[in-house]
């Protein structure tokens, strides 16, 4: 793969932000993260993800109230099951799978 095609592939990846309360004990959100990662690892070549603080201005703007997964800045999921159901559809819409 050339450098140009690598850059294009990197730009086309689906952006996933995982919001958890980073200012509390990880035991409060560890299980949620494990469930989400179990879903995401199947699609790791097509996504880029970042863990963010639920207690942030960005999370408030999105009106997030609990552990959440935000796909491409607009699609919000609160369970790994919902993400598992919809992520393949989102990736197909973008032509990634």
Gaussian input, Z-matrix of N, CA and C with variables (Angstrom, degrees):
# hf/3-21g

backbone

0 1
 N
 C     1     B1
 C     2     B2     1     A1
 N     3     B3     2     A2     1     D1
 C     4     B4     3     A3     2     D2
 C     5     B5     4     A4     3     D3
 N     6     B6     5     A5     4     D4
 C     7     B7     6     A6     5     D5
 C     8     B8     7     A7     6     D6
 N     9     B9     8     A8     7     D7
 C    10    B10     9     A9     8     D8
 C    11    B11    10    A10     9     D9
 N    12    B12    11    A11    10    D10
 C    13    B13    12    A12    11    D11
 C    14    B14    13    A13    12    D12
 N    15    B15    14    A14    13    D13
 C    16    B16    15    A15    14    D14
 C    17    B17    16    A16    15    D15
 N    18    B18    17    A17    16    D16
 C    19    B19    18    A18    17    D17
 C    20    B20    19    A19    18    D18
 N    21    B21    20    A20    19    D19
 C    22    B22    21    A21    20    D20
 C    23    B23    22    A22    21    D21
 N    24    B24    23    A23    22    D22
 C    25    B25    24    A24    23    D23
 C    26    B26    25    A25    24    D24
 N    27    B27    26    A26    25    D25
 C    28    B28    27    A27    26    D26
 C    29    B29    28    A28    27    D27
 N    30    B30    29    A29    28    D28
 C    31    B31    30    A30    29    D29
 C    32    B32    31    A31    30    D30
 N    33    B33    32    A32    31    D31
 C    34    B34    33    A33    32    D32
 C    35    B35    34    A34    33    D33
 N    36    B36    35    A35    34    D34
 C    37    B37    36    A36    35    D35
 C    38    B38    37    A37    36    D36
 N    39    B39    38    A38    37    D37
 C    40    B40    39    A39    38    D38
 C    41    B41    40    A40    39    D39
 N    42    B42    41    A41    40    D40
 C    43    B43    42    A42    41    D41
 C    44    B44    43    A43    42    D42
 N    45    B45    44    A44    43    D43
 C    46    B46    45    A45    44    D44
 C    47    B47    46    A46    45    D45
 N    48    B48    47    A47    46    D46
 C    49    B49    48    A48    47    D47
 C    50    B50    49    A49    48    D48
 N    51    B51    50    A50    49    D49
 C    52    B52    51    A51    50    D50
 C    53    B53    52    A52    51    D51
 N    54    B54    53    A53    52    D52
 C    55    B55    54    A54    53    D53
 C    56    B56    55    A55    54    D54
 N    57    B57    56    A56    55    D55
 C    58    B58    57    A57    56    D56
 C    59    B59    58    A58    57    D57
 N    60    B60    59    A59    58    D58
 C    61    B61    60    A60    59    D59
 C    62    B62    61    A61    60    D60
 N    63    B63    62    A62    61    D61
 C    64    B64    63    A63    62    D62
 C    65    B65    64    A64    63    D63
 N    66    B66    65    A65    64    D64
 C    67    B67    66    A66    65    D65
 C    68    B68    67    A67    66    D66
 N    69    B69    68    A68    67    D67
 C    70    B70    69    A69    68    D68
 C    71    B71    70    A70    69    D69
 N    72    B72    71    A71    70    D70
 C    73    B73    72    A72    71    D71
 C    74    B74    73    A73    72    D72
 N    75    B75    74    A74    73    D73
 C    76    B76    75    A75    74    D74
 C    77    B77    76    A76    75    D75
 N    78    B78    77    A77    76    D76
 C    79    B79    78    A78    77    D77
 C    80    B80    79    A79    78    D78
 N    81    B81    80    A80    79    D79
 C    82    B82    81    A81    80    D80
 C    83    B83    82    A82    81    D81
 N    84    B84    83    A83    82    D82
 C    85    B85    84    A84    83    D83
 C    86    B86    85    A85    84    D84
 N    87    B87    86    A86    85    D85
 C    88    B88    87    A87    86    D86
 C    89    B89    88    A88    87    D87
 N    90    B90    89    A89    88    D88
 C    91    B91    90    A90    89    D89
 C    92    B92    91    A91    90    D90
 N    93    B93    92    A92    91    D91
 C    94    B94    93    A93    92    D92
 C    95    B95    94    A94    93    D93
 N    96    B96    95    A95    94    D94
 C    97    B97    96    A96    95    D95
 C    98    B98    97    A97    96    D96
 N    99    B99    98    A98    97    D97
 C   100   B100    99    A99    98    D98
 C   101   B101   100   A100    99    D99
 N   102   B102   101   A101   100   D100
 C   103   B103   102   A102   101   D101
 C   104   B104   103   A103   102   D102
 N   105   B105   104   A104   103   D103
 C   106   B106   105   A105   104   D104
 C   107   B107   106   A106   105   D105
 N   108   B108   107   A107   106   D106
 C   109   B109   108   A108   107   D107
 C   110   B110   109   A109   108   D108
 N   111   B111   110   A110   109   D109
 C   112   B112   111   A111   110   D110
 C   113   B113   112   A112   111   D111
 N   114   B114   113   A113   112   D112
 C   115   B115   114   A114   113   D113
 C   116   B116   115   A115   114   D114
 N   117   B117   116   A116   115   D115
 C   118   B118   117   A117   116   D116
 C   119   B119   118   A118   117   D117
 N   120   B120   119   A119   118   D118
 C   121   B121   120   A120   119   D119
 C   122   B122   121   A121   120   D120
 N   123   B123   122   A122   121   D121
 C   124   B124   123   A123   122   D122
 C   125   B125   124   A124   123   D123
 N   126   B126   125   A125   124   D124
 C   127   B127   126   A126   125   D125
 C   128   B128   127   A127   126   D126
 N   129   B129   128   A128   127   D127
 C   130   B130   129   A129   128   D128
 C   131   B131   130   A130   129   D129
 N   132   B132   131   A131   130   D130
 C   133   B133   132   A132   131   D131
 C   134   B134   133   A133   132   D132
 N   135   B135   134   A134   133   D133
 C   136   B136   135   A135   134   D134
 C   137   B137   136   A136   135   D135
 N   138   B138   137   A137   136   D136
 C   139   B139   138   A138   137   D137
 C   140   B140   139   A139   138   D138
 N   141   B141   140   A140   139   D139
 C   142   B142   141   A141   140   D140
 C   143   B143   142   A142   141   D141
 N   144   B144   143   A143   142   D142
 C   145   B145   144   A144   143   D143
 C   146   B146   145   A145   144   D144
 N   147   B147   146   A146   145   D145
 C   148   B148   147   A147   146   D146
 C   149   B149   148   A148   147   D147
 N   150   B150   149   A149   148   D148
 C   151   B151   150   A150   149   D149
 C   152   B152   151   A151   150   D150
 N   153   B153   152   A152   151   D151
 C   154   B154   153   A153   152   D152
 C   155   B155   154   A154   153   D153
 N   156   B156   155   A155   154   D154
 C   157   B157   156   A156   155   D155
 C   158   B158   157   A157   156   D156
 N   159   B159   158   A158   157   D157
 C   160   B160   159   A159   158   D158
 C   161   B161   160   A160   159   D159
 N   162   B162   161   A161   160   D160
 C   163   B163   162   A162   161   D161
 C   164   B164   163   A163   162   D162
 N   165   B165   164   A164   163   D163
 C   166   B166   165   A165   164   D164
 C   167   B167   166   A166   165   D165
 N   168   B168   167   A167   166   D166
 C   169   B169   168   A168   167   D167
 C   170   B170   169   A169   168   D168
 N   171   B171   170   A170   169   D169
 C   172   B172   171   A171   170   D170
 C   173   B173   172   A172   171   D171
 N   174   B174   173   A173   172   D172
 C   175   B175   174   A174   173   D173
 C   176   B176   175   A175   174   D174
 N   177   B177   176   A176   175   D175
 C   178   B178   177   A177   176   D176
 C   179   B179   178   A178   177   D177
 N   180   B180   179   A179   178   D178
 C   181   B181   180   A180   179   D179
 C   182   B182   181   A181   180   D180
 N   183   B183   182   A182   181   D181
 C   184   B184   183   A183   182   D182
 C   185   B185   184   A184   183   D183
 N   186   B186   185   A185   184   D184
 C   187   B187   186   A186   185   D185
 C   188   B188   187   A187   186   D186
 N   189   B189   188   A188   187   D187
 C   190   B190   189   A189   188   D188
 C   191   B191   190   A190   189   D189
 N   192   B192   191   A191   190   D190
 C   193   B193   192   A192   191   D191
 C   194   B194   193   A193   192   D192
 N   195   B195   194   A194   193   D193
 C   196   B196   195   A195   194   D194
 C   197   B197   196   A196   195   D195
 N   198   B198   197   A197   196   D196
 C   199   B199   198   A198   197   D197
 C   200   B200   199   A199   198   D198
 N   201   B201   200   A200   199   D199
 C   202   B202   201   A201   200   D200
 C   203   B203   202   A202   201   D201
 N   204   B204   203   A203   202   D202
 C   205   B205   204   A204   203   D203
 C   206   B206   205   A205   204   D204
 N   207   B207   206   A206   205   D205
 C   208   B208   207   A207   206   D206
 C   209   B209   208   A208   207   D207
 N   210   B210   209   A209   208   D208
 C   211   B211   210   A210   209   D209
 C   212   B212   211   A211   210   D210
 N   213   B213   212   A212   211   D211
 C   214   B214   213   A213   212   D212
 C   215   B215   214   A214   213   D213
 N   216   B216   215   A215   214   D214
 C   217   B217   216   A216   215   D215
 C   218   B218   217   A217   216   D216
 N   219   B219   218   A218   217   D217
 C   220   B220   219   A219   218   D218
 C   221   B221   220   A220   219   D219
 N   222   B222   221   A221   220   D220
 C   223   B223   222   A222   221   D221
 C   224   B224   223   A223   222   D222
 N   225   B225   224   A224   223   D223
 C   226   B226   225   A225   224   D224
 C   227   B227   226   A226   225   D225
 N   228   B228   227   A227   226   D226
 C   229   B229   228   A228   227   D227
 C   230   B230   229   A229   228   D228
 N   231   B231   230   A230   229   D229
 C   232   B232   231   A231   230   D230
 C   233   B233   232   A232   231   D231
 N   234   B234   233   A233   232   D232
 C   235   B235   234   A234   233   D233
 C   236   B236   235   A235   234   D234
 N   237   B237   236   A236   235   D235
 C   238   B238   237   A237   236   D236
 C   239   B239   238   A238   237   D237
 N   240   B240   239   A239   238   D238
 C   241   B241   240   A240   239   D239
 C   242   B242   241   A241   240   D240
 N   243   B243   242   A242   241   D241
 C   244   B244   243   A243   242   D242
 C   245   B245   244   A244   243   D243
 N   246   B246   245   A245   244   D244
 C   247   B247   246   A246   245   D245
 C   248   B248   247   A247   246   D246
 N   249   B249   248   A248   247   D247
 C   250   B250   249   A249   248   D248
 C   251   B251   250   A250   249   D249
 N   252   B252   251   A251   250   D250
 C   253   B253   252   A252   251   D251
 C   254   B254   253   A253   252   D252
 N   255   B255   254   A254   253   D253
 C   256   B256   255   A255   254   D254
 C   257   B257   256   A256   255   D255
 N   258   B258   257   A257   256   D256
 C   259   B259   258   A258   257   D257
 C   260   B260   259   A259   258   D258
 N   261   B261   260   A260   259   D259
 C   262   B262   261   A261   260   D260
 C   263   B263   262   A262   261   D261
 N   264   B264   263   A263   262   D262
 C   265   B265   264   A264   263   D263
 C   266   B266   265   A265   264   D264
 N   267   B267   266   A266   265   D265
 C   268   B268   267   A267   266   D266
 C   269   B269   268   A268   267   D267
 N   270   B270   269   A269   268   D268
 C   271   B271   270   A270   269   D269
 C   272   B272   271   A271   270   D270
 N   273   B273   272   A272   271   D271
 C   274   B274   273   A273   272   D272
 C   275   B275   274   A274   273   D273
 N   276   B276   275   A275   274   D274
 C   277   B277   276   A276   275   D275
 C   278   B278   277   A277   276   D276
 N   279   B279   278   A278   277   D277
 C   280   B280   279   A279   278   D278
 C   281   B281   280   A280   279   D279
 N   282   B282   281   A281   280   D280
 C   283   B283   282   A282   281   D281
 C   284   B284   283   A283   282   D282
 N   285   B285   284   A284   283   D283
 C   286   B286   285   A285   284   D284
 C   287   B287   286   A286   285   D285
 N   288   B288   287   A287   286   D286
 C   289   B289   288   A288   287   D287
 C   290   B290   289   A289   288   D288

   B1=1.4544
   B2=1.5262
   B3=1.3024
   B4=1.4631
   B5=1.5204
   B6=1.3254
   B7=1.4633
   B8=1.5204
   B9=1.3348
   B10=1.4656
   B11=1.5195
   B12=1.3370
   B13=1.4651
   B14=1.5258
   B15=1.3314
   B16=1.4661
   B17=1.5268
   B18=1.3268
   B19=1.4663
   B20=1.5252
   B21=1.3236
   B22=1.4589
   B23=1.5253
   B24=1.3194
   B25=1.4650
   B26=1.5209
   B27=1.3314
   B28=1.4622
   B29=1.5262
   B30=1.3267
   B31=1.4600
   B32=1.5270
   B33=1.3317
   B34=1.4540
   B35=1.5235
   B36=1.3099
   B37=1.4567
   B38=1.5254
   B39=1.3198
   B40=1.4616
   B41=1.5278
   B42=1.3178
   B43=1.4682
   B44=1.5249
   B45=1.3169
   B46=1.4633
   B47=1.5184
   B48=1.3297
   B49=1.4590
   B50=1.5201
   B51=1.3188
   B52=1.4627
   B53=1.5196
   B54=1.3216
   B55=1.4683
   B56=1.5193
   B57=1.3271
   B58=1.4665
   B59=1.5298
   B60=1.3304
   B61=1.4769
   B62=1.5309
   B63=1.3194
   B64=1.4589
   B65=1.5283
   B66=1.3183
   B67=1.4640
   B68=1.5296
   B69=1.3301
   B70=1.4677
   B71=1.5281
   B72=1.3012
   B73=1.4624
   B74=1.5296
   B75=1.3181
   B76=1.4693
   B77=1.5254
   B78=1.3091
   B79=1.4685
   B80=1.5332
   B81=1.3140
   B82=1.4620
   B83=1.5247
   B84=1.3242
   B85=1.4591
   B86=1.5177
   B87=1.3135
   B88=1.4609
   B89=1.5324
   B90=1.2996
   B91=1.4665
   B92=1.5333
   B93=1.3216
   B94=1.4647
   B95=1.5304
   B96=1.3199
   B97=1.4646
   B98=1.5278
   B99=1.3185
   B100=1.4624
   B101=1.5246
   B102=1.3240
   B103=1.4602
   B104=1.5326
   B105=1.3144
   B106=1.4677
   B107=1.5250
   B108=1.3242
   B109=1.4630
   B110=1.5195
   B111=1.3353
   B112=1.4627
   B113=1.5224
   B114=1.3238
   B115=1.4661
   B116=1.5290
   B117=1.3206
   B118=1.4605
   B119=1.5258
   B120=1.3114
   B121=1.4604
   B122=1.5276
   B123=1.3037
   B124=1.4650
   B125=1.5346
   B126=1.3302
   B127=1.4671
   B128=1.5214
   B129=1.3054
   B130=1.4745
   B131=1.5261
   B132=1.3270
   B133=1.4642
   B134=1.5242
   B135=1.3280
   B136=1.4661
   B137=1.5184
   B138=1.3215
   B139=1.4695
   B140=1.5259
   B141=1.3135
   B142=1.4646
   B143=1.5222
   B144=1.3169
   B145=1.4587
   B146=1.5120
   B147=1.3099
   B148=1.4562
   B149=1.5226
   B150=1.3069
   B151=1.4610
   B152=1.5164
   B153=1.3360
   B154=1.4634
   B155=1.5181
   B156=1.3216
   B157=1.4562
   B158=1.5256
   B159=1.3145
   B160=1.4537
   B161=1.5309
   B162=1.3230
   B163=1.4663
   B164=1.5235
   B165=1.3232
   B166=1.4593
   B167=1.5241
   B168=1.3145
   B169=1.4670
   B170=1.5283
   B171=1.3141
   B172=1.4669
   B173=1.5355
   B174=1.3286
   B175=1.4715
   B176=1.5300
   B177=1.3168
   B178=1.4706
   B179=1.5220
   B180=1.3259
   B181=1.4682
   B182=1.5233
   B183=1.3367
   B184=1.4633
   B185=1.5263
   B186=1.3473
   B187=1.4647
   B188=1.5318
   B189=1.3306
   B190=1.4613
   B191=1.5251
   B192=1.3159
   B193=1.4689
   B194=1.5256
   B195=1.3098
   B196=1.4645
   B197=1.5114
   B198=1.3140
   B199=1.4631
   B200=1.5229
   B201=1.3141
   B202=1.4630
   B203=1.5138
   B204=1.3340
   B205=1.4517
   B206=1.5243
   B207=1.3307
   B208=1.4608
   B209=1.5238
   B210=1.3212
   B211=1.4552
   B212=1.5276
   B213=1.3146
   B214=1.4641
   B215=1.5286
   B216=1.3143
   B217=1.4512
   B218=1.5130
   B219=1.3379
   B220=1.4635
   B221=1.5310
   B222=1.3067
   B223=1.4687
   B224=1.5194
   B225=1.3377
   B226=1.4595
   B227=1.5294
   B228=1.3355
   B229=1.4596
   B230=1.5192
   B231=1.3177
   B232=1.4643
   B233=1.5274
   B234=1.3270
   B235=1.4677
   B236=1.5252
   B237=1.3151
   B238=1.4618
   B239=1.5270
   B240=1.3223
   B241=1.4662
   B242=1.5295
   B243=1.3195
   B244=1.4659
   B245=1.5229
   B246=1.3213
   B247=1.4609
   B248=1.5251
   B249=1.3153
   B250=1.4647
   B251=1.5303
   B252=1.3285
   B253=1.4595
   B254=1.5210
   B255=1.3315
   B256=1.4649
   B257=1.5264
   B258=1.3151
   B259=1.4564
   B260=1.5321
   B261=1.3186
   B262=1.4681
   B263=1.5313
   B264=1.3253
   B265=1.4712
   B266=1.5282
   B267=1.3294
   B268=1.4596
   B269=1.5285
   B270=1.3197
   B271=1.4629
   B272=1.5317
   B273=1.3139
   B274=1.4690
   B275=1.5228
   B276=1.3402
   B277=1.4669
   B278=1.5233
   B279=1.3275
   B280=1.4647
   B281=1.5259
   B282=1.3222
   B283=1.4581
   B284=1.5241
   B285=1.3223
   B286=1.4527
   B287=1.5360
   B288=1.3268
   B289=1.4718
   B290=1.5145
   A1=108.21
   A2=117.29
   A3=121.05
   A4=110.29
   A5=115.70
   A6=120.30
   A7=111.66
   A8=116.61
   A9=120.49
   A10=110.42
   A11=117.67
   A12=119.59
   A13=111.28
   A14=117.85
   A15=120.80
   A16=110.13
   A17=117.04
   A18=121.00
   A19=111.18
   A20=116.77
   A21=120.15
   A22=109.72
   A23=116.61
   A24=120.53
   A25=110.86
   A26=116.59
   A27=120.48
   A28=111.08
   A29=117.33
   A30=121.80
   A31=111.71
   A32=117.34
   A33=121.31
   A34=113.65
   A35=117.56
   A36=120.02
   A37=110.70
   A38=114.90
   A39=121.58
   A40=108.08
   A41=115.83
   A42=121.67
   A43=109.09
   A44=115.51
   A45=121.09
   A46=108.87
   A47=115.79
   A48=122.19
   A49=107.97
   A50=115.92
   A51=121.60
   A52=106.90
   A53=115.75
   A54=121.54
   A55=110.32
   A56=115.09
   A57=122.61
   A58=107.32
   A59=117.26
   A60=119.33
   A61=111.11
   A62=116.22
   A63=121.31
   A64=113.27
   A65=117.40
   A66=120.61
   A67=112.87
   A68=118.04
   A69=121.25
   A70=108.16
   A71=115.45
   A72=121.16
   A73=110.28
   A74=115.57
   A75=120.88
   A76=111.88
   A77=117.09
   A78=119.81
   A79=111.14
   A80=117.29
   A81=122.04
   A82=112.79
   A83=117.72
   A84=120.87
   A85=114.87
   A86=117.72
   A87=122.78
   A88=112.49
   A89=117.63
   A90=121.52
   A91=110.50
   A92=116.19
   A93=121.06
   A94=110.09
   A95=117.20
   A96=121.71
   A97=110.72
   A98=117.78
   A99=120.71
   A100=111.32
   A101=116.96
   A102=120.87
   A103=110.99
   A104=116.37
   A105=120.67
   A106=110.25
   A107=117.70
   A108=120.58
   A109=111.83
   A110=117.33
   A111=120.00
   A112=110.80
   A113=117.46
   A114=121.93
   A115=109.73
   A116=117.38
   A117=121.46
   A118=114.41
   A119=118.50
   A120=120.41
   A121=112.74
   A122=117.79
   A123=121.06
   A124=110.79
   A125=116.32
   A126=122.21
   A127=112.77
   A128=117.82
   A129=121.89
   A130=114.06
   A131=118.10
   A132=120.22
   A133=112.81
   A134=117.20
   A135=121.49
   A136=113.39
   A137=116.38
   A138=119.91
   A139=110.15
   A140=114.36
   A141=120.79
   A142=104.76
   A143=115.83
   A144=118.17
   A145=111.41
   A146=113.42
   A147=121.27
   A148=107.95
   A149=116.39
   A150=121.35
   A151=107.54
   A152=115.74
   A153=120.96
   A154=110.22
   A155=114.79
   A156=121.38
   A157=111.56
   A158=115.98
   A159=121.97
   A160=111.36
   A161=115.62
   A162=120.88
   A163=110.87
   A164=117.01
   A165=121.27
   A166=110.06
   A167=114.98
   A168=121.09
   A169=110.16
   A170=116.06
   A171=121.17
   A172=111.15
   A173=116.55
   A174=120.68
   A175=110.79
   A176=116.93
   A177=119.92
   A178=110.92
   A179=116.94
   A180=120.19
   A181=111.66
   A182=116.28
   A183=121.10
   A184=112.35
   A185=116.06
   A186=122.92
   A187=112.08
   A188=115.79
   A189=120.68
   A190=109.62
   A191=115.71
   A192=120.92
   A193=113.02
   A194=117.19
   A195=121.32
   A196=109.47
   A197=116.45
   A198=120.67
   A199=109.04
   A200=116.15
   A201=120.57
   A202=111.73
   A203=113.97
   A204=122.08
   A205=106.33
   A206=117.18
   A207=121.60
   A208=108.03
   A209=115.76
   A210=121.86
   A211=108.93
   A212=115.32
   A213=123.15
   A214=112.98
   A215=116.35
   A216=121.58
   A217=116.54
   A218=117.74
   A219=117.46
   A220=114.87
   A221=118.34
   A222=120.66
   A223=108.13
   A224=116.09
   A225=121.08
   A226=110.01
   A227=114.64
   A228=121.91
   A229=108.62
   A230=116.12
   A231=119.52
   A232=112.22
   A233=116.89
   A234=120.15
   A235=109.65
   A236=115.35
   A237=119.81
   A238=110.04
   A239=116.81
   A240=120.33
   A241=110.86
   A242=116.85
   A243=120.56
   A244=110.53
   A245=117.05
   A246=121.22
   A247=110.27
   A248=116.60
   A249=121.40
   A250=111.47
   A251=116.85
   A252=121.36
   A253=112.19
   A254=117.80
   A255=121.93
   A256=115.34
   A257=118.70
   A258=120.62
   A259=112.73
   A260=120.32
   A261=118.64
   A262=112.57
   A263=117.35
   A264=120.85
   A265=111.05
   A266=116.62
   A267=121.66
   A268=110.12
   A269=116.43
   A270=120.73
   A271=111.12
   A272=117.22
   A273=120.70
   A274=111.06
   A275=116.47
   A276=120.42
   A277=111.40
   A278=116.42
   A279=120.70
   A280=111.86
   A281=116.58
   A282=120.57
   A283=114.09
   A284=116.79
   A285=120.33
   A286=113.33
   A287=115.98
   A288=119.50
   A289=109.19
   D1=130.90
   D2=-179.61
   D3=-76.83
   D4=166.64
   D5=178.63
   D6=-61.20
   D7=-37.85
   D8=-179.62
   D9=-65.36
   D10=-45.17
   D11=-179.58
   D12=-68.90
   D13=-30.40
   D14=175.32
   D15=-65.05
   D16=-42.18
   D17=179.07
   D18=-65.08
   D19=-41.79
   D20=178.64
   D21=-63.44
   D22=-44.91
   D23=179.56
   D24=-61.70
   D25=-38.54
   D26=179.90
   D27=-65.08
   D28=-39.68
   D29=-178.85
   D30=-70.16
   D31=-30.74
   D32=-176.19
   D33=-81.41
   D34=-8.33
   D35=-178.12
   D36=-63.95
   D37=149.00
   D38=177.34
   D39=-78.00
   D40=131.33
   D41=-178.72
   D42=-90.30
   D43=125.16
   D44=179.61
   D45=-124.49
   D46=123.90
   D47=176.17
   D48=-110.04
   D49=127.88
   D50=179.57
   D51=-107.35
   D52=117.40
   D53=-177.49
   D54=-102.43
   D55=121.61
   D56=175.08
   D57=-139.53
   D58=158.20
   D59=179.51
   D60=-76.45
   D61=91.55
   D62=-176.00
   D63=-67.73
   D64=-14.76
   D65=-178.03
   D66=-89.96
   D67=5.74
   D68=175.05
   D69=-116.86
   D70=172.52
   D71=179.82
   D72=-56.66
   D73=135.70
   D74=179.88
   D75=-59.59
   D76=-22.43
   D77=178.81
   D78=-62.41
   D79=-19.50
   D80=179.28
   D81=-75.58
   D82=-26.44
   D83=-176.54
   D84=-130.28
   D85=3.80
   D86=-177.76
   D87=-60.12
   D88=-43.68
   D89=-178.73
   D90=-64.36
   D91=-42.87
   D92=177.43
   D93=-57.65
   D94=-47.26
   D95=-179.31
   D96=-62.42
   D97=-42.41
   D98=179.04
   D99=-61.33
   D100=-42.49
   D101=179.03
   D102=-65.21
   D103=-41.91
   D104=179.17
   D105=-65.31
   D106=-44.94
   D107=179.98
   D108=-63.29
   D109=-33.87
   D110=176.21
   D111=-60.14
   D112=-36.60
   D113=178.15
   D114=-74.03
   D115=-46.01
   D116=-172.95
   D117=-68.86
   D118=-33.23
   D119=-173.35
   D120=-61.98
   D121=-28.63
   D122=177.58
   D123=-63.51
   D124=-28.42
   D125=-174.85
   D126=-113.70
   D127=20.86
   D128=-171.30
   D129=-57.76
   D130=-25.91
   D131=179.63
   D132=-78.31
   D133=-13.14
   D134=-174.70
   D135=-111.77
   D136=-1.27
   D137=-176.02
   D138=-129.69
   D139=161.74
   D140=165.75
   D141=-132.09
   D142=132.88
   D143=-176.47
   D144=-128.60
   D145=157.66
   D146=-179.33
   D147=-144.76
   D148=140.92
   D149=175.48
   D150=-94.01
   D151=130.45
   D152=-177.12
   D153=-128.89
   D154=161.58
   D155=-177.65
   D156=-80.35
   D157=125.84
   D158=176.91
   D159=-64.29
   D160=-25.08
   D161=179.78
   D162=-94.85
   D163=47.26
   D164=-179.16
   D165=-119.96
   D166=165.02
   D167=177.63
   D168=-62.62
   D169=-39.55
   D170=179.06
   D171=-59.58
   D172=-42.59
   D173=178.57
   D174=-67.41
   D175=-37.07
   D176=178.02
   D177=-65.16
   D178=-39.44
   D179=178.28
   D180=-62.63
   D181=-32.49
   D182=177.73
   D183=-84.28
   D184=-3.46
   D185=179.75
   D186=61.03
   D187=41.53
   D188=179.31
   D189=-83.82
   D190=133.61
   D191=-177.11
   D192=-110.53
   D193=-17.46
   D194=-178.43
   D195=-152.11
   D196=-175.48
   D197=178.67
   D198=-49.68
   D199=129.74
   D200=-173.98
   D201=-146.21
   D202=155.84
   D203=173.89
   D204=-120.36
   D205=125.19
   D206=-179.81
   D207=-113.97
   D208=121.53
   D209=-178.39
   D210=-103.55
   D211=124.96
   D212=-179.36
   D213=51.22
   D214=34.36
   D215=173.34
   D216=74.63
   D217=-0.32
   D218=-175.50
   D219=-137.26
   D220=-34.54
   D221=-177.92
   D222=-87.45
   D223=118.89
   D224=-174.62
   D225=-110.07
   D226=130.31
   D227=176.81
   D228=-124.25
   D229=142.63
   D230=179.99
   D231=-111.97
   D232=-3.13
   D233=177.03
   D234=-134.92
   D235=151.94
   D236=177.12
   D237=-68.21
   D238=-29.60
   D239=179.00
   D240=-63.37
   D241=-45.18
   D242=178.66
   D243=-63.53
   D244=-40.16
   D245=177.29
   D246=-62.92
   D247=-43.68
   D248=-179.72
   D249=-60.47
   D250=-35.34
   D251=179.85
   D252=-72.93
   D253=-39.06
   D254=-171.79
   D255=-96.51
   D256=-26.54
   D257=-175.43
   D258=-58.40
   D259=-43.76
   D260=177.09
   D261=-58.85
   D262=-38.57
   D263=177.82
   D264=-63.32
   D265=-43.15
   D266=-179.82
   D267=-63.04
   D268=-43.45
   D269=-179.89
   D270=-66.78
   D271=-36.47
   D272=177.04
   D273=-66.78
   D274=-41.75
   D275=178.06
   D276=-58.22
   D277=-35.85
   D278=-179.35
   D279=-85.47
   D280=-2.61
   D281=178.60
   D282=74.85
   D283=23.19
   D284=-178.28
   D285=-88.92
   D286=-25.31
   D287=176.35
   D288=-131.53

